Amino acid sequence: MDSAVQLPVCRQCGVDDYLIFEFFTPASDGVPGTVSYTCSACDSFAGHEVPSNWTPPGWHREP
């Protein structure tokens, strides 16, 4: 797996418990999905590509 393609985890806190997902674009037609998020514990922000089968918890796709 490419190092840019990873599950969202706060790099400062080391967990995903406090993430607030700001934007998510699902993978489509060979283009990787992307996500951006803020950690509510430390206020850090990150964004990167995510695995094609990953979606944010509670995220619902429109049919």
C-alpha positions, 0 to 999 in steps of 0.5 A: 500500500502506498504510504499516502494511502492510509487509514485516518489517525491523528499523528499527534495523538496516535488514535482516531477516537477524536477525529471530525471528518471535514471532507470525504471523496470516495474512490471512483474509477481507479482514483483513490478516495480522499479525506480531510479531518481535524482532531478535536483533542489537539486541533491538528488537521490532516488530509490524504488518500484512503483505501478504496473500501474505507468510508468515515464512520456513519457516512452514508452514500447517496444511491 
